[in-house]
Amino acid sequence: MRIGRNFTNLLETMYLTDEEKKALKEGKLSVPDMDAKVQIKSKRNIRFQIEIAKEIGIDHVELDGGIPNPFLSMTDEEIEDAKKASEEYGISLSLHLPYTFVSESIVSFQKEEREIAVNLLKRYIDFAEKLGCISVNLHPGRVPFYQAEGRYLEIVKEGIKESLTELGNYSKEKGIKFHLENNTYFDNIFKEVDEIVGLLIELRKNGIEIYFCFDIGHYFTRGSFGLDIPNPPEDIFLKIPDELLYEVHLNDYIVEKKKFHPPLHYQQGPLKKENLKNLARYFKEKGVELVVVETAVRDVDELLNSKKLLLDESKFLKEIFA
C-alpha cells in the first residue's frame, strides 16, 4: 500500500518572494490572492513536488487538476522531465481530474454539453498517460438545486453513465485506473456511499472498470446538514465492496467550523488517532493499494511553515500505517 499526497496549497508560499511573504503575514496579501498568484506555477513544477515527497518520506504524488491548472499547456520537454523525476525518486504519480466549470457537465441534461466535458477530460487522461500516471480521479459533477429531484435526477443518472462509460473505457485503453469520488454534502448529487457503489456496480456489470475513490472527509460534511456521522466514523468504509477499491483519499472535516482538510495530526475532526489506526487496518484488509492524503490549510502561519507541517503530519501517519 502506497502512501501519497495531493499537496493542495501547501507548497504555494515557497513560490513567494520575501516581500510577498511579509505582505501575507501582515494581511496585505490575502490567501485567495496568493492562490491566484502562484498556484499555476506551483502545480506546473511537478519535479519539485516529487522532491518534497521524497524528503517527507512518502512514495506517491497526486497532481491537483483543480481549475486553474497548467497541465494541458505543458510542453513535451516539461512532461518528460517530470516523468524522469518520478522514475529517479521512485515516486509514482496520479492525476486528480478537474471537477469544476466545464468538467461538472459530465452530468448535464444536454448531450452536447456532456460531449464537451468528456472530450476535455480525455485530453487530461492523455496528459496522465504521457506522465506515466497509475490512476486518475473524478468528482461526479453537480446540477442546479432546482433540478436535483424527480425526473431530472433520472436524466442525470443516465447521463453520467454515458460519460463514465466513455471515460472509463478510454482510461483503461491507456492503462490507467479510473476512479469516481463521492461528492460533499454541499453538492446535491452522488454524495451517499450507496449511490456511488450502486452506480459503479451497474457499470461493472456492463464491463466498465471504474473504481471508487472514497473520500471520508467529504462524507463527514453530512454533519453540517444535521445528518449523523457513524460511530465509530471509520466504519462507513466497510460498506464499500473490496473489488471497487484501489485508491482512496484521506482527509478530515471539522463539522462545527465547516472546515475542510485540517491537518490529520491535529485530530480536530472525527478522525482521532485510534480511528485512523482502524481505518488503516480496514484499508489493508480490503486491498487498498494507494492512500492519498489531502491536507490543506488557510492559516497564514501554517502556510508559511508548511514544510514543518508536512513533516509532522507525515511522521504521525507513518506511526499509524506502520
Salt bridges, closest charged atoms under 4 A:
GLU20 OE2 - LYS37 NZ 3.08
GLU26 OE1 - LYS28 NZ 3.26
ASP35 OD2 - ARG298 NH1 3.13
GLU55 OE2 - LYS307 NZ 3.23
GLU62 OE2 - HIS249 NE2 2.76
ASP76 OD1 - LYS130 NZ 3.79
GLU78 OE2 - ARG44 NE 2.80
ASP81 OD2 - ARG47 NE 3.08
GLU88 OE1 - ARG47 NH1 3.56
GLU104 OE2 - ARG142 NH2 2.61
ASP126 OD1 - LYS174 NZ 3.46
GLU129 OE1 - LYS174 NZ 3.35
GLU154 OE1 - ARG151 NH1 2.96
GLU158 OE2 - LYS161 NZ 3.07
GLU162 OE1 - ARG114 NH2 3.11
GLU166 OE2 - LYS122 NZ 2.70
GLU181 OE1 - HIS96 NE2 3.18
GLU181 OE1 - HIS139 NE2 3.27
GLU181 OE2 - HIS218 ND1 3.33
GLU181 OE2 - HIS249 ND1 3.39
ASP187 OD1 - ARG142 NH1 3.41
GLU192 OE2 - ARG222 NH2 3.48
ASP194 OD1 - LYS239 NZ 3.26
GLU202 OE2 - LYS161 NZ 2.72
GLU209 OE1 - LYS172 NZ 3.74
ASP215 OD2 - HIS218 NE2 3.58
ASP215 OD2 - HIS249 ND1 3.54
ASP242 OD1 - LYS286 NZ 2.57
GLU247 OE2 - HIS249 NE2 3.31
GLU274 OE2 - LYS277 NZ 3.56
GLU285 OE2 - ARG281 NH1 3.55
GLU294 OE1 - HIS249 ND1 3.13
ASP301 OD1 - LYS25 NZ 2.86
ASP312 OD2 - LYS308 NZ 2.58
GLU313 OE1 - ARG5 NH2 2.76
GLU319 OE1 - LYS273 NZ 3.45
